[in-house]
Amino acid sequence: MTASPVLVTGGAGYVGAHTCKALHRAGYTPVVFDNLSTGHKSFVRWGPLVPGDIRDVDAVCHTIRTYQVEAVLHFAASAYVGESVADPKKYYENNVGGSLSLLGAMIEAGCRKIVFSSSCAIYGEPEKSPIDEKTPQNPVNPYGASKAMVERILCDYEKAHDIRAIALRYFNASGADPESELGELRDPETHLIPRAMMAIQGYIQDFAVFGSDYPTPDGTAVRDYIHVSDLAEAHLAAIRRLFAGGEGRAFNLGTGRGYSVKQVLDAITTETGARLAVSNAPRRPGDPPVLVADASYSKMGLGFTPRLSDLKSIVKTAWAWHRRAHPQLVTTKEEVAG
């Protein structure tokens, strides 16, 4: 029997599209609701696309009723940390206001299950590592604050409206679909791995490492990288938990292992055979030396174990995607290295 349709807000984006592919493979019908402001129509391949803004309560409510949606996976959000500092109004309107509108539509349409795309940015600059779910929330930018606010709203709506919500706190989403159908595609691109690969391909001229004087083994910041396809599987596990009657709560999604910026760049050099020109820049405000998850509860509560989140697999799948996305510049390792 075919599983229930699920609404995927922001399903044309990076993590959302990978999750739609995982949902389809598991027998669900992902109904993508996306205004395509940052997402890509070409990424919507496994279910219908409903163009729209989550702040349009009537449109969301109509979509839920039309497709008889029983659960929502909520990815739609603005997600640039620097931009959130410069334009906090946009982040509170889109991320917090949009989530309130979505919840209002869900209640009106009788849908009570939601999986929320949260972030480790809610922790700010924690004093200890690894970070478990009980680590105090102290976001240092409006992006992180908006995610923390939505988590609080979900807790309040659970009590007031019988909403059951799971919040998934990502660490560093990375890599690409192993079949190279999907990958990271943003404008502007701010993440380390795609920026490095775009620099190798000639699309970025100002590639820099922000901070080489951290109190880490090689002086560069250490992060917990989790493969985007593993994140998709975690969302699938979360939606299954809700459909099975499981309670809502928050889970960290990471690996428990950190890699430094230098280790990541060394892995990219090994995979591509390219010599990447790197300049050093000052630390960015609010960037802690180390962010690594204690992800033990997601293994226990979701039955989730990352399969593709070793650094080699992350880099290999990302490079395969970039070569496919920009074949006019790169076709072989030898051409890059030569």
N, C-alpha and C positions, 0 to 999 in steps of 0.2 A: 504493500500500500504506500502511495506517495505521501511523504511527510508534509506538514502544513506549510503554506506560503509564509515567508517572513519578509518584513520590510527592512531594507538596508539603506539608511540615510547616509549620504556620502559614499555610496557604493561604486562611484566612478573614480574614486581616488585610489591611492597606493594600497593601503591595508584593506580598505573596503572591497576593492575588486578581487584581491587574492582570496578574501573570505567568501565572496560570492562564488568563486570557482570551487572552493571546498564545500560549500553548502550544496551546490548543484551535484557534485560527485556523491554526496551523502543522501541525495534524494529530495532535498528541499527545493523550493522555487524561490530564489531571491528576487524580490521586487525592489528595484533600485529607485530611490527618490533622491534626486540630486539637481542642484541648480547649475551645475557644470561651470561654476566660477573658477574652480581649480581642478576639477576632475576631468576625465576624458571620455567622450562618448564611445570611442573605440574600445574602451576597457569594459563596456557593458555587453557581455556575450552570453550570459548564462540565465537570463531572465528578462522580463520587461523593464524598460526605463520610463519613469514618470518624471519629466522635468518639473521642477518646482522648488520653492524655498520652504524650509521647515517652519518658518515663522508664519506661513499661511495655514492657519489651523483648519480652515474648511477644505483646502486641497489635501492635506495630510489625512484628515478624517475620511474624506471621500475615497482616497486610495486604500486605506485600511479596510473600509467596508466593501469596496469593489472587489478586492482580491481576497477578502475573508482572512486577513492577516491575524495571526494569533500571538505574534511576538515581533519585537523590533530590535535590530542591531544598529546602534547609533554611533556613526563615525563622523557625521557632518560637523565641521568646526573649522575655525581659522587656527593655524598652527605654526606661525612664525614667532619665535620668542622675541627677537629684536623688534619686529613690527608691533608686537603687543605692548612693548615699553613705549614706543613712539605714538601708538594709537590705541590706548586702552579701551576707549569707547567702542571701537569695532569689536573687540574681543568679548566684552561683557554683553553687547547686543547680540552678536552671532552665537557665542558659545553658551552663555547663560540664558539670554532671552530666547534664543532658538530652542534650547532644551525645554524651557518652560512651555513654549508653544507646542512642542512635540508631545509633551506629557499631557497637556490639555486636550489635544486631539485624540490621544490614546484613550483617555478616560471617557471622552464623549463617545468614542466608537466601541468601547467595551474591551479594549486590548490592555492587558495588565502585566505583560512580561517584557523586560528590556535588558539588553546587554549594552553597557556604556563603555565607549573607548576613552579611558582615562590615561594618566601619564605619571611617570615617576617624578615629573616636574612639581607635583604637589608636595614633595618632601623638601624641596629647596636645597640647602647645603647641609645635609645631615652630619651629625658629629661622629657617627659610627658606620661601619660597613662590614658585612653586607646589610642591606636595608630590608627589614621585614615589614609586614603590614601594620604593625603597632608603632612604627617609627613616627614621631610627631610630624604633623603636616605644617610646613613653614615655607610656602612658595615665595620665591623672590622676584617673580615677574607676573604680569597680568595673565599670561597664558596659563601658567601653573595655578594661579589663583582661580581662574575661571573653571578649570577642571575640578579643583577642590570644592568650589561652590556647588557645581552640579552634583558631585557625590553627596554633599550635605542635603541638597534638595531631594535627591532620590531616597535618602533615609527618611526624610520627613514625609514624602509621598507614600512610602511603604506603610507608615502608620496611619496617614489620613485617608488614603485612597486604595489600599490593598494592592499597590504596585509591588511586584517582585523584581528586584534589580540586582544585576551583577556588574560591578565595575572592574574592568581589567586595566591594571596600571602597567603600561608598556615601559620597558627600558629602551634600548636603542634598536628600533626596527631597521632591518637591513636585508640585503640580498634581493633575489628576484625569483620568480616562478621557475622551477627547474625545466619546464618546457619552453621557457623564454617567450611566453605569450604576454606576460605582464612584467613591469619593472618600475623603478623610480623615475618619474617624469614630472618635474616641477619647474616653474619659472617664477622667481629665481630658485635655483637649487642651493640648499644650505648644508646638506649632510655630507659627512666626510667621504664616504666611499664613492657615491656618484660624482662628487666634485672632483675627486682625484682621477676618476676614469674619464670624465669630461675634459679634464686638463690634458691627459694623455692623448685624447682624440683631437685636441686643438680648439675645443669650445670655450675653455676658460683660460685666461691669461694671468690671473692673479691668485693662483692657488697658494694658500698659506696655512701654516700650523699655528694655532692660537695658544701660545704658552709652551715654553720649553724648559721652564724652571719650577715645575710642580714638585712637591715632595713625593715623587714616585721613582721607581727604579731607573727609568731612562729620562725623567724630566717632563714627559708628556702625559696628558690626562688619560685616565683609565676608565673605560666604559664597558658595560655589559651589553653585548650585541646579540640580538635574537632574530633569527631568520623570519622573514615576513610570512613564509608558508607555515612555519610553526605557530606564529601568531594566529593565522587563519584557523588552524586546527584547534587552538585554544578557544576561539570564539565558537566553533562548532561544539566543543565540549561544554561550554557555558550554556548554549541554547538547549542542548540536550538535558542539562541539569535542571533548567527551568521547566521544560516540558515534562520532566519526570517528577515534578513537584518539589524539587530541592529549594532550599531557602536562598535568598539573595545575600551577597556579601562582596567584599573586595578581594582581589587576588593580584599579587605581583606576577608579571610575566617577564622572566629573564632566565638566565642559565646558571647564575651563581658564580660565573667566572668572568673576569675582566681582561680586556686587551687594551694596551696603550695605543695612542695614535701612531707611534713609531712602529709597533708590531703590525698594525693594520696596513700601513704603507709598505712595509717590507713584504707582507703577504701579497699585496697588489703587484709589487715589482716581480715577485716570483711567478705569479700567474700570467702576467701580461708580457713579461720580458722587456718592459719599457723602462726608460730612465725618466723619472718624474722630477721636474725642477720644483724644489720646495723652498719657500722663504719662511722665515720665522717672524711671527707677529706677537704683540703683547697678549696676555690673557684677556679673555672677554669677561666683563663683570658678571658675577653670579655663576661662573663655571667652577664647580668643586673639583678637587684633584681626582677623586674616585667616586664612581656611582656603580655599585654592583648590587644585584638583587639577592635577597634570600627568597628563593622561589619554592621552598619546600611545601608551602601550603597549597599552591596550585597543583602540585603533584598529588597531594592527598585529597583535596577537595574537588578537583576537576579530572583527576586521573591523567594529567597532562605532563608529558616528558618531551622536551624538544628533540627532534631527530636531525635537523639540518643546520643547527646553530653553531657548529664548529667553524672556526675562522676560514678554513680552506673552502668549505662548501658555500659560505656566504660570499666570498670573493669570486669564486668560480661562477656561481649563478649570476651574480651581478655583472661580471664581465661579459658573459654570454649574451645577456640582455642588451648591454650597451653596444656590443658589436652588431647585433641584429638591428637595433634601433638606429644606428648611424653607420651603415656598412660602407658608405662612400669614403669614409676616412680610415677605417681600420678593417682589414680582412684577415690578416694573419699576425701571429706574434712576431714573425721575422720582419714584416714591414714596420711594425712599431719599433722594434729594437734597432732596425737598420737606419 
